[in-house]
Amino acid sequence: MPAKGFLSREQQVTLQKALKEEQHPDIRERILILLLLNDGKTQPQIAYFIGCSVRKVAYWSLHGDPDNLDSLKDKRMEGNHKKAVVINM
């Protein structure tokens, strides 16, 4: 688990801006996990506050990279590719 204050000031500003602008709720939740970890909250405290499992907080605290916001996305977010549309004439 990262130590309190592990984020640089630049990383904090970037994450806070992304938290405000991000449309996808899962990404916002993961950003919030990183920010709360930086504030010194424990994983159970964060899980209780957000309303998710401790396992989820533990996963994203290790796999979330504050320098690469794309690391907060998972394969399920890619979704289905657009299908060809058939137009009857």
Jmol script that loads the backbone (N, CA, C; Angstrom):
load data "model"
ATOM      1  N   MET A   1       0.854  -1.181   0.000  1.00  0.00           N
ATOM      2  CA  MET A   1       0.000   0.000   0.000  1.00  0.00           C
ATOM      3  C   MET A   1       0.891   1.232   0.000  1.00  0.00           C
ATOM      4  N   PRO A   2       0.601   2.199  -0.857  1.00  0.00           N
ATOM      5  CA  PRO A   2       1.413   3.416  -0.912  1.00  0.00           C
ATOM      6  C   PRO A   2       1.353   4.202   0.402  1.00  0.00           C
ATOM      7  N   ALA A   3       2.412   4.935   0.657  1.00  0.00           N
ATOM      8  CA  ALA A   3       2.485   5.749   1.868  1.00  0.00           C
ATOM      9  C   ALA A   3       1.742   7.066   1.666  1.00  0.00           C
ATOM     10  N   LYS A   4       1.392   7.691   2.780  1.00  0.00           N
ATOM     11  CA  LYS A   4       0.713   8.980   2.726  1.00  0.00           C
ATOM     12  C   LYS A   4       1.599   9.983   1.993  1.00  0.00           C
ATOM     13  N   GLY A   5       1.019  10.735   1.086  1.00  0.00           N
ATOM     14  CA  GLY A   5       1.750  11.755   0.354  1.00  0.00           C
ATOM     15  C   GLY A   5       2.641  11.199  -0.748  1.00  0.00           C
ATOM     16  N   PHE A   6       2.271  10.045  -1.304  1.00  0.00           N
ATOM     17  CA  PHE A   6       3.096   9.431  -2.344  1.00  0.00           C
ATOM     18  C   PHE A   6       2.964  10.122  -3.695  1.00  0.00           C
ATOM     19  N   LEU A   7       1.924  10.919  -3.871  1.00  0.00           N
ATOM     20  CA  LEU A   7       1.726  11.633  -5.132  1.00  0.00           C
ATOM     21  C   LEU A   7       2.452  12.970  -5.090  1.00  0.00           C
ATOM     22  N   SER A   8       3.043  13.333  -6.215  1.00  0.00           N
ATOM     23  CA  SER A   8       3.643  14.663  -6.326  1.00  0.00           C
ATOM     24  C   SER A   8       2.510  15.681  -6.486  1.00  0.00           C
ATOM     25  N   ARG A   9       2.841  16.928  -6.327  1.00  0.00           N
ATOM     26  CA  ARG A   9       1.827  17.989  -6.467  1.00  0.00           C
ATOM     27  C   ARG A   9       1.250  17.985  -7.885  1.00  0.00           C
ATOM     28  N   GLU A  10       2.113  17.757  -8.873  1.00  0.00           N
ATOM     29  CA  GLU A  10       1.663  17.687 -10.264  1.00  0.00           C
ATOM     30  C   GLU A  10       0.653  16.558 -10.473  1.00  0.00           C
ATOM     31  N   GLN A  11       0.956  15.387  -9.906  1.00  0.00           N
ATOM     32  CA  GLN A  11       0.063  14.235 -10.037  1.00  0.00           C
ATOM     33  C   GLN A  11      -1.278  14.515  -9.360  1.00  0.00           C
ATOM     34  N   GLN A  12      -1.242  15.172  -8.198  1.00  0.00           N
ATOM     35  CA  GLN A  12      -2.481  15.508  -7.494  1.00  0.00           C
ATOM     36  C   GLN A  12      -3.350  16.423  -8.338  1.00  0.00           C
ATOM     37  N   VAL A  13      -2.754  17.444  -8.922  1.00  0.00           N
ATOM     38  CA  VAL A  13      -3.506  18.399  -9.739  1.00  0.00           C
ATOM     39  C   VAL A  13      -4.104  17.697 -10.956  1.00  0.00           C
ATOM     40  N   THR A  14      -3.306  16.832 -11.593  1.00  0.00           N
ATOM     41  CA  THR A  14      -3.788  16.097 -12.766  1.00  0.00           C
ATOM     42  C   THR A  14      -4.957  15.197 -12.397  1.00  0.00           C
ATOM     43  N   LEU A  15      -4.839  14.478 -11.289  1.00  0.00           N
ATOM     44  CA  LEU A  15      -5.915  13.575 -10.866  1.00  0.00           C
ATOM     45  C   LEU A  15      -7.170  14.344 -10.461  1.00  0.00           C
ATOM     46  N   GLN A  16      -7.007  15.464  -9.770  1.00  0.00           N
ATOM     47  CA  GLN A  16      -8.168  16.256  -9.361  1.00  0.00           C
ATOM     48  C   GLN A  16      -8.892  16.831 -10.577  1.00  0.00           C
ATOM     49  N   LYS A  17      -8.127  17.252 -11.574  1.00  0.00           N
ATOM     50  CA  LYS A  17      -8.737  17.765 -12.803  1.00  0.00           C
ATOM     51  C   LYS A  17      -9.477  16.645 -13.530  1.00  0.00           C
ATOM     52  N   ALA A  18      -8.847  15.474 -13.606  1.00  0.00           N
ATOM     53  CA  ALA A  18      -9.478  14.329 -14.273  1.00  0.00           C
ATOM     54  C   ALA A  18     -10.723  13.881 -13.522  1.00  0.00           C
ATOM     55  N   LEU A  19     -10.711  13.981 -12.198  1.00  0.00           N
ATOM     56  CA  LEU A  19     -11.871  13.603 -11.388  1.00  0.00           C
ATOM     57  C   LEU A  19     -13.076  14.476 -11.737  1.00  0.00           C
ATOM     58  N   LYS A  20     -12.833  15.737 -11.993  1.00  0.00           N
ATOM     59  CA  LYS A  20     -13.920  16.658 -12.343  1.00  0.00           C
ATOM     60  C   LYS A  20     -14.420  16.463 -13.770  1.00  0.00           C
ATOM     61  N   GLU A  21     -13.502  16.098 -14.682  1.00  0.00           N
ATOM     62  CA  GLU A  21     -13.843  16.064 -16.100  1.00  0.00           C
ATOM     63  C   GLU A  21     -14.238  14.690 -16.622  1.00  0.00           C
ATOM     64  N   GLU A  22     -13.850  13.641 -15.934  1.00  0.00           N
ATOM     65  CA  GLU A  22     -14.090  12.274 -16.427  1.00  0.00           C
ATOM     66  C   GLU A  22     -15.579  11.950 -16.437  1.00  0.00           C
ATOM     67  N   GLN A  23     -16.038  11.349 -17.537  1.00  0.00           N
ATOM     68  CA  GLN A  23     -17.444  11.001 -17.689  1.00  0.00           C
ATOM     69  C   GLN A  23     -17.778   9.629 -17.093  1.00  0.00           C
ATOM     70  N   HIS A  24     -16.840   8.705 -17.147  1.00  0.00           N
ATOM     71  CA  HIS A  24     -17.104   7.327 -16.731  1.00  0.00           C
ATOM     72  C   HIS A  24     -17.003   7.205 -15.201  1.00  0.00           C
ATOM     73  N   PRO A  25     -18.056   6.724 -14.543  1.00  0.00           N
ATOM     74  CA  PRO A  25     -18.050   6.656 -13.076  1.00  0.00           C
ATOM     75  C   PRO A  25     -16.990   5.713 -12.496  1.00  0.00           C
ATOM     76  N   ASP A  26     -16.654   4.641 -13.204  1.00  0.00           N
ATOM     77  CA  ASP A  26     -15.630   3.720 -12.695  1.00  0.00           C
ATOM     78  C   ASP A  26     -14.257   4.386 -12.667  1.00  0.00           C
ATOM     79  N   ILE A  27     -13.960   5.172 -13.665  1.00  0.00           N
ATOM     80  CA  ILE A  27     -12.684   5.877 -13.706  1.00  0.00           C
ATOM     81  C   ILE A  27     -12.627   6.911 -12.582  1.00  0.00           C
ATOM     82  N   ARG A  28     -13.726   7.631 -12.372  1.00  0.00           N
ATOM     83  CA  ARG A  28     -13.766   8.614 -11.280  1.00  0.00           C
ATOM     84  C   ARG A  28     -13.553   7.931  -9.934  1.00  0.00           C
ATOM     85  N   GLU A  29     -14.151   6.769  -9.758  1.00  0.00           N
ATOM     86  CA  GLU A  29     -13.997   6.021  -8.516  1.00  0.00           C
ATOM     87  C   GLU A  29     -12.531   5.624  -8.297  1.00  0.00           C
ATOM     88  N   ARG A  30     -11.857   5.190  -9.342  1.00  0.00           N
ATOM     89  CA  ARG A  30     -10.463   4.766  -9.249  1.00  0.00           C
ATOM     90  C   ARG A  30      -9.543   5.951  -8.974  1.00  0.00           C
ATOM     91  N   ILE A  31      -9.851   7.088  -9.579  1.00  0.00           N
ATOM     92  CA  ILE A  31      -9.075   8.306  -9.298  1.00  0.00           C
ATOM     93  C   ILE A  31      -9.256   8.697  -7.836  1.00  0.00           C
ATOM     94  N   LEU A  32     -10.478   8.623  -7.351  1.00  0.00           N
ATOM     95  CA  LEU A  32     -10.771   8.953  -5.965  1.00  0.00           C
ATOM     96  C   LEU A  32     -10.025   8.024  -5.009  1.00  0.00           C
ATOM     97  N   ILE A  33      -9.906   6.754  -5.354  1.00  0.00           N
ATOM     98  CA  ILE A  33      -9.150   5.799  -4.538  1.00  0.00           C
ATOM     99  C   ILE A  33      -7.710   6.277  -4.395  1.00  0.00           C
ATOM    100  N   LEU A  34      -7.088   6.660  -5.509  1.00  0.00           N
ATOM    101  CA  LEU A  34      -5.698   7.119  -5.458  1.00  0.00           C
ATOM    102  C   LEU A  34      -5.554   8.392  -4.624  1.00  0.00           C
ATOM    103  N   LEU A  35      -6.492   9.314  -4.784  1.00  0.00           N
ATOM    104  CA  LEU A  35      -6.418  10.564  -4.023  1.00  0.00           C
ATOM    105  C   LEU A  35      -6.616  10.328  -2.519  1.00  0.00           C
ATOM    106  N   LEU A  36      -7.533   9.441  -2.169  1.00  0.00           N
ATOM    107  CA  LEU A  36      -7.753   9.147  -0.748  1.00  0.00           C
ATOM    108  C   LEU A  36      -6.575   8.396  -0.138  1.00  0.00           C
ATOM    109  N   LEU A  37      -5.954   7.522  -0.896  1.00  0.00           N
ATOM    110  CA  LEU A  37      -4.742   6.852  -0.428  1.00  0.00           C
ATOM    111  C   LEU A  37      -3.644   7.877  -0.166  1.00  0.00           C
ATOM    112  N   ASN A  38      -3.547   8.856  -1.037  1.00  0.00           N
ATOM    113  CA  ASN A  38      -2.547   9.906  -0.864  1.00  0.00           C
ATOM    114  C   ASN A  38      -2.804  10.724   0.401  1.00  0.00           C
ATOM    115  N   ASP A  39      -4.060  10.847   0.792  1.00  0.00           N
ATOM    116  CA  ASP A  39      -4.412  11.584   2.008  1.00  0.00           C
ATOM    117  C   ASP A  39      -4.180  10.776   3.281  1.00  0.00           C
ATOM    118  N   GLY A  40      -3.795   9.501   3.129  1.00  0.00           N
ATOM    119  CA  GLY A  40      -3.485   8.694   4.300  1.00  0.00           C
ATOM    120  C   GLY A  40      -4.624   7.815   4.784  1.00  0.00           C
ATOM    121  N   LYS A  41      -5.692   7.724   4.033  1.00  0.00           N
ATOM    122  CA  LYS A  41      -6.809   6.845   4.413  1.00  0.00           C
ATOM    123  C   LYS A  41      -6.402   5.390   4.195  1.00  0.00           C
ATOM    124  N   THR A  42      -6.915   4.507   5.016  1.00  0.00           N
ATOM    125  CA  THR A  42      -6.627   3.089   4.858  1.00  0.00           C
ATOM    126  C   THR A  42      -7.568   2.491   3.822  1.00  0.00           C
ATOM    127  N   GLN A  43      -7.210   1.321   3.339  1.00  0.00           N
ATOM    128  CA  GLN A  43      -8.047   0.667   2.333  1.00  0.00           C
ATOM    129  C   GLN A  43      -9.456   0.372   2.861  1.00  0.00           C
ATOM    130  N   PRO A  44      -9.613  -0.143   4.091  1.00  0.00           N
ATOM    131  CA  PRO A  44     -10.991  -0.349   4.594  1.00  0.00           C
ATOM    132  C   PRO A  44     -11.773   0.960   4.734  1.00  0.00           C
ATOM    133  N   GLN A  45     -11.107   2.041   5.127  1.00  0.00           N
ATOM    134  CA  GLN A  45     -11.789   3.333   5.238  1.00  0.00           C
ATOM    135  C   GLN A  45     -12.274   3.805   3.864  1.00  0.00           C
ATOM    136  N   ILE A  46     -11.433   3.640   2.861  1.00  0.00           N
ATOM    137  CA  ILE A  46     -11.801   4.052   1.502  1.00  0.00           C
ATOM    138  C   ILE A  46     -12.952   3.199   0.986  1.00  0.00           C
ATOM    139  N   ALA A  47     -12.876   1.888   1.211  1.00  0.00           N
ATOM    140  CA  ALA A  47     -13.941   0.990   0.751  1.00  0.00           C
ATOM    141  C   ALA A  47     -15.270   1.365   1.394  1.00  0.00           C
ATOM    142  N   TYR A  48     -15.266   1.674   2.674  1.00  0.00           N
ATOM    143  CA  TYR A  48     -16.489   2.068   3.375  1.00  0.00           C
ATOM    144  C   TYR A  48     -17.006   3.399   2.824  1.00  0.00           C
ATOM    145  N   PHE A  49     -16.107   4.357   2.619  1.00  0.00           N
ATOM    146  CA  PHE A  49     -16.487   5.683   2.140  1.00  0.00           C
ATOM    147  C   PHE A  49     -17.095   5.628   0.741  1.00  0.00           C
ATOM    148  N   ILE A  50     -16.460   4.868  -0.148  1.00  0.00           N
ATOM    149  CA  ILE A  50     -16.923   4.778  -1.534  1.00  0.00           C
ATOM    150  C   ILE A  50     -18.099   3.814  -1.666  1.00  0.00           C
ATOM    151  N   GLY A  51     -18.108   2.787  -0.831  1.00  0.00           N
ATOM    152  CA  GLY A  51     -19.163   1.779  -0.922  1.00  0.00           C
ATOM    153  C   GLY A  51     -18.783   0.648  -1.855  1.00  0.00           C
ATOM    154  N   CYS A  52     -17.521   0.264  -1.827  1.00  0.00           N
ATOM    155  CA  CYS A  52     -17.061  -0.847  -2.650  1.00  0.00           C
ATOM    156  C   CYS A  52     -16.290  -1.822  -1.765  1.00  0.00           C
ATOM    157  N   SER A  53     -15.728  -2.847  -2.366  1.00  0.00           N
ATOM    158  CA  SER A  53     -15.006  -3.850  -1.591  1.00  0.00           C
ATOM    159  C   SER A  53     -13.568  -3.398  -1.327  1.00  0.00           C
ATOM    160  N   VAL A  54     -13.007  -3.931  -0.252  1.00  0.00           N
ATOM    161  CA  VAL A  54     -11.605  -3.657   0.071  1.00  0.00           C
ATOM    162  C   VAL A  54     -10.712  -4.254  -1.020  1.00  0.00           C
ATOM    163  N   ARG A  55     -11.148  -5.358  -1.570  1.00  0.00           N
ATOM    164  CA  ARG A  55     -10.392  -6.008  -2.645  1.00  0.00           C
ATOM    165  C   ARG A  55     -10.238  -5.078  -3.852  1.00  0.00           C
ATOM    166  N   LYS A  56     -11.295  -4.379  -4.184  1.00  0.00           N
ATOM    167  CA  LYS A  56     -11.255  -3.445  -5.308  1.00  0.00           C
ATOM    168  C   LYS A  56     -10.288  -2.298  -5.019  1.00  0.00           C
ATOM    169  N   VAL A  57     -10.322  -1.776  -3.810  1.00  0.00           N
ATOM    170  CA  VAL A  57      -9.419  -0.693  -3.421  1.00  0.00           C
ATOM    171  C   VAL A  57      -7.974  -1.185  -3.463  1.00  0.00           C
ATOM    172  N   ALA A  58      -7.735  -2.390  -2.961  1.00  0.00           N
ATOM    173  CA  ALA A  58      -6.383  -2.949  -2.958  1.00  0.00           C
ATOM    174  C   ALA A  58      -5.873  -3.134  -4.380  1.00  0.00           C
ATOM    175  N   TYR A  59      -6.738  -3.608  -5.269  1.00  0.00           N
ATOM    176  CA  TYR A  59      -6.336  -3.824  -6.658  1.00  0.00           C
ATOM    177  C   TYR A  59      -5.918  -2.517  -7.317  1.00  0.00           C
ATOM    178  N   TRP A  60      -6.758  -1.498  -7.212  1.00  0.00           N
ATOM    179  CA  TRP A  60      -6.475  -0.248  -7.907  1.00  0.00           C
ATOM    180  C   TRP A  60      -5.383   0.561  -7.227  1.00  0.00           C
ATOM    181  N   SER A  61      -5.140   0.331  -5.946  1.00  0.00           N
ATOM    182  CA  SER A  61      -4.029   1.023  -5.301  1.00  0.00           C
ATOM    183  C   SER A  61      -2.695   0.495  -5.820  1.00  0.00           C
ATOM    184  N   LEU A  62      -2.668  -0.755  -6.277  1.00  0.00           N
ATOM    185  CA  LEU A  62      -1.449  -1.325  -6.840  1.00  0.00           C
ATOM    186  C   LEU A  62      -1.350  -1.130  -8.350  1.00  0.00           C
ATOM    187  N   HIS A  63      -2.455  -1.233  -9.061  1.00  0.00           N
ATOM    188  CA  HIS A  63      -2.425  -1.221 -10.517  1.00  0.00           C
ATOM    189  C   HIS A  63      -2.711   0.143 -11.138  1.00  0.00           C
ATOM    190  N   GLY A  64      -3.229   1.074 -10.376  1.00  0.00           N
ATOM    191  CA  GLY A  64      -3.517   2.402 -10.911  1.00  0.00           C
ATOM    192  C   GLY A  64      -2.251   3.242 -10.943  1.00  0.00           C
ATOM    193  N   ASP A  65      -1.916   3.762 -12.107  1.00  0.00           N
ATOM    194  CA  ASP A  65      -0.725   4.590 -12.275  1.00  0.00           C
ATOM    195  C   ASP A  65      -1.163   6.048 -12.373  1.00  0.00           C
ATOM    196  N   PRO A  66      -0.803   6.888 -11.406  1.00  0.00           N
ATOM    197  CA  PRO A  66      -1.240   8.290 -11.443  1.00  0.00           C
ATOM    198  C   PRO A  66      -0.674   9.078 -12.619  1.00  0.00           C
ATOM    199  N   ASP A  67       0.412   8.587 -13.230  1.00  0.00           N
ATOM    200  CA  ASP A  67       0.990   9.271 -14.383  1.00  0.00           C
ATOM    201  C   ASP A  67       0.348   8.847 -15.693  1.00  0.00           C
ATOM    202  N   ASN A  68      -0.402   7.747 -15.678  1.00  0.00           N
ATOM    203  CA  ASN A  68      -1.019   7.221 -16.897  1.00  0.00           C
ATOM    204  C   ASN A  68      -2.483   6.911 -16.598  1.00  0.00           C
ATOM    205  N   LEU A  69      -3.356   7.839 -16.920  1.00  0.00           N
ATOM    206  CA  LEU A  69      -4.775   7.659 -16.608  1.00  0.00           C
ATOM    207  C   LEU A  69      -5.401   6.517 -17.402  1.00  0.00           C
ATOM    208  N   ASP A  70      -4.774   6.124 -18.510  1.00  0.00           N
ATOM    209  CA  ASP A  70      -5.283   4.978 -19.266  1.00  0.00           C
ATOM    210  C   ASP A  70      -5.128   3.678 -18.481  1.00  0.00           C
ATOM    211  N   SER A  71      -4.248   3.664 -17.485  1.00  0.00           N
ATOM    212  CA  SER A  71      -4.083   2.461 -16.663  1.00  0.00           C
ATOM    213  C   SER A  71      -5.309   2.219 -15.783  1.00  0.00           C
ATOM    214  N   LEU A  72      -6.166   3.223 -15.646  1.00  0.00           N
ATOM    215  CA  LEU A  72      -7.364   3.083 -14.825  1.00  0.00           C
ATOM    216  C   LEU A  72      -8.533   2.486 -15.610  1.00  0.00           C
ATOM    217  N   LYS A  73      -8.326   2.255 -16.891  1.00  0.00           N
ATOM    218  CA  LYS A  73      -9.360   1.622 -17.711  1.00  0.00           C
ATOM    219  C   LYS A  73      -9.125   0.128 -17.723  1.00  0.00           C
ATOM    220  N   ASP A  74     -10.192  -0.626 -17.904  1.00  0.00           N
ATOM    221  CA  ASP A  74     -10.041  -2.068 -18.048  1.00  0.00           C
ATOM    222  C   ASP A  74     -10.601  -2.498 -19.404  1.00  0.00           C
ATOM    223  N   LYS A  75     -10.364  -3.729 -19.755  1.00  0.00           N
ATOM    224  CA  LYS A  75     -10.740  -4.229 -21.082  1.00  0.00           C
ATOM    225  C   LYS A  75     -12.242  -4.184 -21.321  1.00  0.00           C
ATOM    226  N   ARG A  76     -13.026  -4.268 -20.265  1.00  0.00           N
ATOM    227  CA  ARG A  76     -14.485  -4.260 -20.432  1.00  0.00           C
ATOM    228  C   ARG A  76     -14.993  -2.916 -20.932  1.00  0.00           C
ATOM    229  N   MET A  77     -14.216  -1.853 -20.721  1.00  0.00           N
ATOM    230  CA  MET A  77     -14.663  -0.520 -21.131  1.00  0.00           C
ATOM    231  C   MET A  77     -14.571  -0.310 -22.633  1.00  0.00           C
ATOM    232  N   GLU A  78     -13.827  -1.162 -23.309  1.00  0.00           N
ATOM    233  CA  GLU A  78     -13.705  -1.011 -24.753  1.00  0.00           C
ATOM    234  C   GLU A  78     -15.029  -1.286 -25.445  1.00  0.00           C
ATOM    235  N   GLY A  79     -15.830  -2.174 -24.865  1.00  0.00           N
ATOM    236  CA  GLY A  79     -17.164  -2.439 -25.386  1.00  0.00           C
ATOM    237  C   GLY A  79     -17.162  -3.162 -26.709  1.00  0.00           C
ATOM    238  N   ASN A  80     -18.335  -3.308 -27.263  1.00  0.00           N
ATOM    239  CA  ASN A  80     -18.477  -3.962 -28.563  1.00  0.00           C
ATOM    240  C   ASN A  80     -18.090  -2.999 -29.668  1.00  0.00           C
ATOM    241  N   HIS A  81     -17.513  -3.550 -30.691  1.00  0.00           N
ATOM    242  CA  HIS A  81     -17.200  -2.726 -31.836  1.00  0.00           C
ATOM    243  C   HIS A  81     -18.497  -2.459 -32.598  1.00  0.00           C
ATOM    244  N   LYS A  82     -18.514  -1.361 -33.294  1.00  0.00           N
ATOM    245  CA  LYS A  82     -19.729  -1.009 -34.033  1.00  0.00           C
ATOM    246  C   LYS A  82     -19.977  -2.032 -35.124  1.00  0.00           C
ATOM    247  N   LYS A  83     -21.211  -2.406 -35.236  1.00  0.00           N
ATOM    248  CA  LYS A  83     -21.617  -3.372 -36.242  1.00  0.00           C
ATOM    249  C   LYS A  83     -21.974  -2.654 -37.535  1.00  0.00           C
ATOM    250  N   ALA A  84     -21.891  -3.366 -38.615  1.00  0.00           N
ATOM    251  CA  ALA A  84     -22.323  -2.795 -39.899  1.00  0.00           C
ATOM    252  C   ALA A  84     -23.834  -2.639 -39.884  1.00  0.00           C
ATOM    253  N   VAL A  85     -24.303  -1.556 -40.403  1.00  0.00           N
ATOM    254  CA  VAL A  85     -25.726  -1.260 -40.436  1.00  0.00           C
ATOM    255  C   VAL A  85     -26.260  -1.603 -41.829  1.00  0.00           C
ATOM    256  N   VAL A  86     -27.328  -2.379 -41.884  1.00  0.00           N
ATOM    257  CA  VAL A  86     -27.956  -2.732 -43.144  1.00  0.00           C
ATOM    258  C   VAL A  86     -29.160  -1.832 -43.329  1.00  0.00           C
ATOM    259  N   ILE A  87     -29.192  -1.157 -44.456  1.00  0.00           N
ATOM    260  CA  ILE A  87     -30.307  -0.253 -44.741  1.00  0.00           C
ATOM    261  C   ILE A  87     -31.132  -0.890 -45.857  1.00  0.00           C
ATOM    262  N   ASN A  88     -32.392  -1.114 -45.578  1.00  0.00           N
ATOM    263  CA  ASN A  88     -33.311  -1.663 -46.602  1.00  0.00           C
ATOM    264  C   ASN A  88     -33.832  -0.528 -47.460  1.00  0.00           C
ATOM    265  N   MET A  89     -33.768  -0.747 -48.758  1.00  0.00           N
ATOM    266  CA  MET A  89     -34.251   0.293 -49.673  1.00  0.00           C
ATOM    267  C   MET A  89     -35.478  -0.161 -50.381  1.00  0.00           C
TER     268      MET A  89
END
end "model"
wireframe off; spacefill off
backbone 0.3
color backbone group
